Amino acid sequence: MSDRSVTTYSMWSLFRNCRKAAQYRYVLDLVPIERDRNLAFGSLVHEALEIWHRTRDLAATLDHVDRACANRAGDEEQRRTWHLATAMLRGYAARYPTEDFEVVALEKTFEGEITNPATGAASRSFVLAGKVDGIVRVGDEHYLLEHKTAAVLDSSYLERLWTDFQVTLYSFYIEQTLGISIAGVLYNVLVKARLQQSAGETEAEFETRRAELIAKSKSGKSSAQRRMPESDEEFQRRLAEKYADPAMFHRERLYVSREQFDTLRAELWELTQAFLDARRRGVFYQNTSQCFQYGRPCPYFALCRSGGNPNVIDNLYEKLPPHQELRADAAAAEALPF
């Protein structure tokens, strides 16, 4: 398979949503220099959950977060990440001290053929590779374990899960490459608390507030005291109270049908043909309806808006080979014994 291009769910999902963004990432190898902090937080929690489910060692899990946020004393973003991830994982360990499933594999990679559903012939241009968060056994059935961090967990979020192209894709290829029949997916959802650590008041802010209180007071006096910054210990206690709520965690089990596999194979083949055609003609069109998905601009919005200006590329983007999610240390992705 080495003479063919490796592709992933991320590539085909991006191409399906916006061909221009796919060109920037998977043809020109461009990525934003400034990483999306939501994606960075999700990656850290995924890494920590792998350690937890592999070892059931909370100290080792939290140590990973500590090391990932080693500069938190002087970096406000790292400090926020550390607080939220630490409290979330402590709450997760308390919520699920034992599991009703058996872990079969964690961070398991796979690589398989993309085939023409009409003829069964393998693509001469592409193969499909990926890495699943986990494979678990519940009774006599196997499920993919899929971790999600969510800003909001409501009925709309849960209803959207059945549209997840990724899990159908991964289920099919795990069956094809590992010979494990996948009944469905177990979504493991962790909600991101919206609490913020209080910065307190500056001396000037306090004096302004105190003066306003005195002006309103009949006695011309005020017993107000300056609001001091919330300590890390105090903030962790507030977060712990929040994550003691079972609603901050959710497990949703969805089944995958064989009919979905047939649809998947057809759609994936059509995507490969469309990509080859776009690359041959050098025509990757924009889908402007995707520019502000999830309430934030696409990572390539600035580049599209500039018409591909080289100065924008030099200042905001760097070149990085695709499929970084598959380049982790192989030792970290070893499967547990079947």
Secondary structure, 3 states (H helix, E strand, C coil): CCCCEEECHHHHHHHHHCHHHHHHHHCCCEEECCCCHHHHHHHHHHHHHHHHHHHCCHHHHHHHHHHHCCCCCCCHHHHHHHHHHHHHHHHHHHHCCCCCCEEEEEEEEEEEEEECCCCCCEEEEEEEEEEEEEEEEECCEEEEEEEEEECCCCHHHHHHHHHCHHHHHHHHHHHHHHCCCEEEEEEEEEECCCCCCCCCCCHHHHHHHHHHHHHHCCCCCCCCCCCCCCCHHHHHHHHHHHHCCHHHEEEEEEECCHHHHHHHHHHHHHHHHHHHHHHHHCCCCCCHHHCCHHHCCCCCHHHHHCCCCHHHHHHHEEECCCCHHHCCCHHHHCCCCC
